[in-house]
Amino acid sequence: MKKLLLQSVLLLIFFNSYSQESQTDDWCTPGTKTYKEKFDKIVGMYSAMLDSDKSAKYRSLKKELDEKSDYINAIGDETPKDINQSILDNISKTKFSDKAAAEDLMARVKAAKMQVIVENAEMYKMLQDAVIVCGNDFLEAVYLELILKYRDDFHL
C-alpha cells in the first residue's frame, strides 16, 4: 500500500511539473495563443503608459534636459558613468544659466519618470515576470513593437 501511495505521489508530481513546463513553453513560444495574449496585454499596457499625460510630461522635460545639456559639447563622445554629474561639472559648456537650474531640471525629470513608473507598476511587474520566465527574447519583441510604433516617443 505504501508503495502504491508513493508511486501515486511521484506520478502526481511528474504530471504537475510536466504541466507547468508545457505552460511555460507555450507562454514563451511566439505564435501560441498564450504568448499572444501576454504579449498583446503588455504591449497594450505599455502603449497606454506612453500615451498618458504623465509620460508626455516626462518626455517634454527629458527633451528640455537633453537640449540644454548639449551633451556632445559638454562631455564629448564618451558616455560617463554619471551623465548628470558630468553635465554639472561642465556647466559652462551647456545651455544652463547655472548649476542650480540644471539640478532643478534634473530633479523634475527624475520625479516625472518616477511618477510614470509608479503609475505603471503592474505593467512593469508583468514585463519583469515575462523576462524571468521567457528570457530577453520576449522583452526584445515587446520593445521592438513599441519602438516601431512610437519611434522617438518610446522610453523605458
PLY file of the C-alpha trace (Angstrom):
ply
format ascii 1.0
element vertex 156
property float x
property float y
property float z
element edge 155
property int vertex1
property int vertex2
end_header
0.00 0.00 0.00
2.84 2.41 0.89
4.50 1.61 -2.42
1.30 2.42 -4.33
0.88 5.68 -2.40
4.50 6.68 -3.09
4.09 5.88 -6.80
0.88 7.91 -6.92
2.55 10.90 -5.28
5.54 10.67 -7.64
3.23 10.39 -10.63
1.25 13.42 -9.46
4.47 15.44 -9.04
5.66 14.36 -12.51
2.41 15.37 -14.21
2.26 18.66 -12.31
5.82 19.61 -13.35
5.14 18.49 -16.93
2.00 20.65 -16.99
3.89 23.69 -15.68
6.70 23.11 -18.19
4.18 22.92 -21.03
2.54 26.15 -19.88
5.92 27.87 -19.69
6.89 26.64 -23.15
3.52 27.77 -24.52
3.86 31.10 -22.76
7.27 31.69 -24.33
6.65 30.39 -27.84
5.77 33.12 -30.36
2.61 32.31 -32.27
0.90 30.41 -29.47
-2.35 31.72 -28.03
-0.87 32.21 -24.54
2.17 34.09 -25.88
-0.04 36.36 -28.00
-2.37 37.10 -25.06
0.55 38.02 -22.74
2.35 39.95 -25.48
-0.75 41.91 -26.50
-1.64 42.69 -22.88
1.84 44.01 -22.07
2.13 45.97 -25.33
-1.34 47.43 -24.70
-0.45 48.48 -21.16
2.90 49.90 -22.28
1.16 51.80 -25.10
-1.35 53.24 -22.64
1.58 54.38 -20.50
3.33 56.02 -23.46
0.08 57.74 -24.47
-0.55 59.11 -20.96
-0.24 62.76 -19.95
2.38 61.89 -17.35
4.52 60.16 -19.97
4.17 63.20 -22.26
5.27 65.45 -19.39
8.29 63.22 -18.72
9.28 63.22 -22.42
8.94 67.00 -22.58
11.12 67.53 -19.51
13.67 64.96 -20.75
13.83 66.69 -24.15
14.41 70.04 -22.44
17.18 68.50 -20.35
18.80 66.94 -23.42
18.71 70.21 -25.35
20.05 72.34 -22.51
22.72 69.82 -21.59
24.29 69.94 -25.06
25.90 66.56 -24.29
28.45 66.45 -27.11
29.80 69.92 -26.34
29.66 69.41 -22.57
31.03 65.90 -22.13
32.32 64.76 -25.52
31.76 61.47 -27.31
32.33 59.10 -24.40
29.47 58.28 -22.05
30.49 58.87 -18.43
29.26 56.76 -15.52
27.16 59.65 -14.22
25.92 61.86 -17.03
24.20 64.33 -14.72
27.35 64.86 -12.69
29.37 65.34 -15.87
26.89 67.98 -17.02
27.19 69.76 -13.67
30.99 69.54 -13.81
30.93 71.14 -17.27
28.04 73.58 -16.72
29.78 76.38 -18.64
29.65 74.22 -21.80
25.88 73.73 -21.52
22.91 75.99 -22.16
22.02 76.16 -18.46
22.36 79.51 -16.70
23.92 77.84 -13.66
24.20 74.57 -11.71
21.04 75.27 -9.72
18.95 75.49 -12.90
20.44 72.21 -14.15
19.89 70.46 -10.82
16.30 71.69 -10.69
15.51 70.36 -14.17
17.29 67.06 -13.42
15.17 66.66 -10.27
11.96 67.40 -12.19
12.89 64.84 -14.88
13.59 62.22 -12.22
10.32 62.96 -10.40
8.31 62.80 -13.63
9.88 59.46 -14.56
9.17 58.06 -11.09
5.51 59.11 -11.43
5.27 57.19 -14.71
6.93 54.12 -13.20
4.81 54.11 -10.04
1.60 54.64 -12.01
2.51 51.68 -14.25
3.96 49.31 -11.65
1.62 46.48 -12.69
2.83 46.64 -16.29
6.50 46.71 -15.25
5.88 43.72 -12.95
4.24 41.76 -15.77
7.15 42.60 -18.06
9.65 41.54 -15.39
7.79 38.24 -14.87
7.81 37.61 -18.62
11.57 38.13 -18.77
12.12 35.80 -15.81
10.02 33.07 -17.42
10.86 33.57 -21.10
14.16 35.44 -21.16
15.15 38.56 -23.03
13.63 37.46 -26.35
10.17 38.38 -25.05
11.40 41.78 -23.84
13.12 42.46 -27.16
9.94 41.59 -29.07
7.86 43.95 -26.90
10.37 46.79 -27.22
10.71 46.33 -30.98
6.93 46.50 -31.39
6.77 49.68 -29.31
9.80 51.35 -30.92
8.33 50.82 -34.37
5.04 52.36 -33.21
6.33 55.23 -31.07
9.78 55.96 -32.52
11.26 58.89 -30.58
8.42 58.90 -28.05
9.40 55.44 -26.76
11.04 55.35 -23.34
11.75 52.74 -20.69
0 1
1 2
2 3
3 4
4 5
5 6
6 7
7 8
8 9
9 10
10 11
11 12
12 13
13 14
14 15
15 16
16 17
17 18
18 19
19 20
20 21
21 22
22 23
23 24
24 25
25 26
26 27
27 28
28 29
29 30
30 31
31 32
32 33
33 34
34 35
35 36
36 37
37 38
38 39
39 40
40 41
41 42
42 43
43 44
44 45
45 46
46 47
47 48
48 49
49 50
50 51
51 52
52 53
53 54
54 55
55 56
56 57
57 58
58 59
59 60
60 61
61 62
62 63
63 64
64 65
65 66
66 67
67 68
68 69
69 70
70 71
71 72
72 73
73 74
74 75
75 76
76 77
77 78
78 79
79 80
80 81
81 82
82 83
83 84
84 85
85 86
86 87
87 88
88 89
89 90
90 91
91 92
92 93
93 94
94 95
95 96
96 97
97 98
98 99
99 100
100 101
101 102
102 103
103 104
104 105
105 106
106 107
107 108
108 109
109 110
110 111
111 112
112 113
113 114
114 115
115 116
116 117
117 118
118 119
119 120
120 121
121 122
122 123
123 124
124 125
125 126
126 127
127 128
128 129
129 130
130 131
131 132
132 133
133 134
134 135
135 136
136 137
137 138
138 139
139 140
140 141
141 142
142 143
143 144
144 145
145 146
146 147
147 148
148 149
149 150
150 151
151 152
152 153
153 154
154 155
